[in-house]
Amino acid sequence: MIVVLTGAGISKESGMSTFRDSDGLWERERVEDVATPEGFARNPDKVINFYNGLRRRLPDVGPNPAHRALARLEQALPGKVLVITQNVDDLHERAGSRDLIHMHGELLKQRCSRCGEVMEISGDMDRADSCPSCGRAGILRPHIVWFGEMPLEMETIEEALVRCALFVSIGTSGTVYPAAGFSRLAKAAKAVTVELNLEPTAPEVFTDGRYGPAGSVVPAWVDELLAGRLGYRL
């Protein structure tokens, strides 16, 4: 089994705003205001409008060659590739990936704070909307994992990490936990660990590394893997 972790670097090449860059979203908004349960409780309209703005950007960006290469890998090895993404956009889906976990949630979904129902959404959220499941109004929130909340599907992710033969980290800084610990968990379970990134983050953790823009590095690496030229024992 191959487990792939993707981070902000892969979406940035498609034009999506990231949070931590010098010109990123945290430079425009305080984390405490738009990415915490407390911020939502203080000013839900501000939080909803922030994510409405991000959602409106999705039609203006599209999958890049790195997204498409991972979809091609899944199609070539059906049932053997799991993509775990820290990104909340839908670029992996649009590229064709199907076995996918959004550990930090999704812009195109909203969740009821009361009953937990998760619903797809394509346009703007409105705080006055009612939950179609429980009927309560004014309690829908973006289906986004905020600071202080547990990422989604962690049990499934950890099971995959200890079973995988190959773990690949793409476009992530390796500083945000729990995702930052995935490579170490996979390595401890004797998986081959590979980093595809702009620059090395933790050379002692990775068996192999390729460095440069994801749109160039990832397709080339997938080509080599599918051609059997990398020598990994999978």
Residue pairs with C-beta under 8 A, 6 or more apart in sequence:
1 80
1 81
1 82
1 160
1 163
1 164
1 165
1 166
2 73
2 77
2 80
2 81
2 82
2 164
2 165
2 166
2 167
2 168
2 234
3 82
3 84
3 160
3 161
3 164
3 166
3 167
3 168
3 182
3 186
3 191
4 70
4 73
4 81
4 82
4 83
4 84
4 167
4 168
4 170
5 84
5 85
5 86
5 167
5 168
5 169
5 170
5 172
5 179
5 182
5 183
6 70
6 83
6 84
6 85
6 86
6 87
6 92
6 170
6 171
6 172
7 85
7 86
7 87
7 169
7 170
7 171
7 172
7 173
7 179
8 16
8 18
8 19
8 20
8 86
8 87
8 171
8 172
8 173
9 170
9 171
9 172
9 197
9 198
9 214
10 64
10 66
10 67
10 87
10 91
10 170
10 171
10 214
10 218
11 18
11 61
11 87
11 89
11 91
11 171
12 18
12 21
12 171
13 64
13 66
13 171
13 213
13 214
13 215
14 61
14 62
14 63
14 64
14 67
14 89
14 91
15 60
15 61
16 57
16 61
16 87
16 89
16 91
17 24
17 25
17 54
17 57
18 24
18 25
19 25
19 26
20 26
20 173
21 27
29 50
30 39
31 147
32 38
32 39
33 39
33 42
33 43
33 46
33 47
34 46
34 47
34 50
34 51
35 144
35 146
35 147
36 146
36 147
36 148
37 146
37 148
37 149
39 46
39 47
39 146
40 47
40 141
40 146
44 127
44 141
45 127
47 141
47 142
48 125
48 126
48 127
48 141
48 142
51 107
51 125
51 142
51 144
52 124
52 125
54 88
54 107
55 107
55 108
55 121
55 123
55 124
56 124
58 89
58 90
58 107
58 108
61 89
61 91
62 91
62 94
63 71
63 91
63 92
63 94
63 95
64 91
64 214
64 215
65 215
65 216
65 218
65 219
66 170
66 171
66 214
66 215
66 217
66 218
66 219
67 91
67 92
67 94
67 95
67 97
68 95
68 96
68 219
69 218
69 219
69 221
69 222
70 81
70 83
70 92
70 95
70 97
70 170
70 218
70 222
71 92
71 95
71 96
71 97
72 96
72 222
73 81
73 222
73 225
73 226
74 81
74 83
74 96
74 97
74 98
74 99
75 96
76 226
79 99
81 99
82 99
82 100
82 101
82 160
82 164
83 92
83 97
83 99
83 100
83 101
84 100
84 101
84 103
84 157
84 160
84 179
84 182
85 92
85 100
85 101
85 102
85 103
85 104
86 103
86 104
86 172
86 176
86 179
87 102
87 104
88 102
88 104
88 105
88 106
88 107
88 144
89 107
90 106
90 107
90 108
92 100
93 100
101 152
101 153
101 156
101 157
102 152
103 145
103 151
103 152
103 153
103 154
103 157
103 179
104 144
104 145
104 151
104 152
105 142
105 143
105 144
105 145
105 152
106 143
106 144
107 142
107 144
108 120
108 121
108 122
109 118
109 119
109 120
109 121
109 142
109 143
110 118
110 119
110 121
110 125
110 140
110 141
110 142
110 143
111 117
111 118
111 119
111 140
111 141
111 142
111 143
112 118
112 119
112 131
112 133
112 134
112 136
112 139
112 140
112 141
113 139
113 140
113 141
114 131
114 134
114 136
114 139
115 131
115 133
115 134
115 136
117 131
117 132
117 133
117 134
118 143
119 131
119 132
119 140
125 140
125 142
127 138
127 140
128 137
128 138
129 137
129 140
130 136
130 137
131 137
131 139
131 140
145 151
145 152
151 157
151 178
151 179
154 178
157 182
158 185
161 167
161 182
161 185
161 186
161 189
161 191
162 185
162 186
162 189
163 189
164 186
164 189
164 191
165 191
165 192
165 232
165 233
165 234
166 191
166 192
166 193
166 194
166 232
166 234
167 182
167 183
167 186
167 187
167 191
167 192
167 193
167 194
168 193
168 194
168 195
168 196
169 182
169 183
169 193
169 194
169 195
169 196
169 197
169 201
169 206
170 195
170 196
170 197
170 214
170 218
171 196
171 197
171 198
171 214
172 179
172 197
172 201
173 180
173 201
174 180
174 183
174 201
174 202
175 201
183 193
183 195
183 202
183 205
183 206
184 205
186 193
187 193
187 205
187 207
192 207
192 208
192 232
192 233
192 234
193 205
193 206
193 207
193 208
194 206
194 207
194 208
194 209
194 210
194 221
195 201
195 202
195 205
195 206
195 208
195 209
195 210
195 211
196 209
196 210
196 211
196 214
196 217
196 218
196 221
197 209
197 211
197 214
197 217
198 211
198 212
198 213
199 211
200 206
200 209
200 211
203 209
208 230
210 217
210 220
210 221
211 217
221 230
224 230
225 232
